Amino acid sequence: MRFVVVVTVSLFLLVLTSKTFVGADNDDVDDDVIRAARYQKGSSCAVVVTLENRWQWTLEKRRAADGGGAVVVTFKTSMQGWALRNQKDVSDSSLADFIAAAGSNYNEQRDNAMHACDRMMERD
């Protein structure tokens, strides 16, 4: 696995695919998540996680350019236009656990953004 730093318009991006993980601050992936909130907009779904250090990251599963899956993780800025569906406290999961729960495969019927959000919100 290789690590690369990506900084775009003051947003930090992390991407997990079946081949590569790209991260702005690889130390954050091991940090514990203390809160998770599920947001939806149309058929899109995202989970905003709050880490112990109070940083917030938005995790959204999308179809990758190669047809596979990608979990796009951005430093949280705004969820304007998204509807908060549910939220919960988390006690035993890291950011890496949430990324893994989203999964690296993408299938419109069996493993899409909604399925990824369901799995992420099942984390404790």
C-alpha positions in Angstrom: 0.0 0.0 0.0 1.4 3.4 -0.8 0.6 6.8 0.8 0.4 10.1 -1.1 -0.5 13.6 0.2 -3.3 15.4 -1.7 -4.3 19.0 -0.8 -7.0 20.6 -3.0 -8.6 24.0 -2.4 -8.0 23.7 1.3 -9.8 20.4 1.5 -7.9 17.2 2.6 -8.9 14.2 0.6 -8.6 10.5 1.5 -9.5 7.9 -1.1 -9.7 4.2 -0.5 -9.8 1.9 -3.6 -9.0 -1.7 -3.9 -5.4 -0.7 -4.8 -4.5 2.7 -3.2 -5.2 4.7 -0.1 -4.5 8.4 -0.5 -4.4 10.5 2.6 -3.6 14.0 3.8 -2.8 13.0 7.3 -2.3 9.3 7.8 -2.2 9.7 11.5 -6.0 10.5 11.5 -7.0 7.1 10.2 -6.0 5.5 13.5 -7.9 8.1 15.6 -11.0 7.0 17.4 -14.4 8.1 16.2 -16.6 9.4 18.9 -19.7 10.4 16.9 -21.2 9.4 13.5 -24.0 11.2 11.6 -25.8 9.9 8.5 -26.8 12.4 5.8 -28.8 11.8 2.6 -29.4 13.8 -0.5 -31.5 12.1 -3.1 -29.9 8.7 -3.7 -26.6 9.8 -2.2 -25.6 9.1 1.3 -22.6 10.2 3.4 -21.5 9.7 7.0 -19.8 12.5 8.9 -17.5 11.2 11.7 -16.1 13.2 14.6 -12.8 12.1 15.9 -11.5 12.4 19.4 -9.5 15.5 18.4 -12.9 17.0 17.2 -11.9 17.0 13.6 -14.8 16.0 11.3 -14.5 13.9 8.1 -17.2 13.2 5.6 -17.2 9.7 4.1 -19.0 9.1 0.8 -18.9 6.0 -1.3 -18.9 6.7 -5.1 -18.3 4.8 -8.3 -14.6 5.1 -9.2 -13.5 6.1 -12.7 -12.3 2.5 -13.4 -15.8 1.2 -12.5 -14.7 -0.1 -9.0 -15.6 1.6 -5.8 -14.0 4.5 -3.9 -14.7 5.9 -0.5 -14.1 9.7 -0.8 -13.2 11.2 2.6 -13.1 15.0 2.8 -12.4 17.3 5.7 -15.9 18.4 6.7 -16.9 21.8 5.4 -20.7 21.9 5.0 -23.6 19.5 4.6 -25.8 22.2 3.2 -28.6 20.6 1.1 -28.2 17.3 2.8 -30.8 15.9 5.3 -29.6 14.6 8.7 -31.1 11.1 9.0 -29.6 9.8 12.3 -26.6 10.2 14.5 -25.0 8.3 17.4 -22.1 8.2 19.8 -19.4 5.7 18.9 -17.0 4.1 21.4 -14.9 1.4 19.7 -14.1 2.3 16.1 -11.4 4.3 14.3 -11.7 6.3 11.0 -10.0 3.3 9.3 -12.8 1.0 10.6 -15.4 3.3 9.0 -13.5 3.4 5.7 -13.2 -0.4 5.7 -16.9 -0.7 6.5 -17.8 1.4 3.5 -16.0 -1.1 1.3 -13.9 -0.8 -1.8 -16.2 -2.5 -4.3 -19.1 -0.7 -6.0 -22.3 -2.3 -7.4 -25.3 -0.2 -8.1 -27.7 -2.9 -6.8 -25.7 -4.6 -4.0 -23.0 -2.3 -2.7 -23.8 1.4 -3.3 -23.6 4.5 -1.2 -26.7 3.6 0.8 -25.3 0.1 1.6 -22.0 1.7 2.7 -23.8 4.1 5.0 -25.8 1.3 6.5 -22.6 -0.6 7.3 -20.8 2.5 8.6 -23.7 3.3 11.0 -23.6 -0.2 12.4 -20.1 0.5 13.8 -19.8 0.8 17.6 
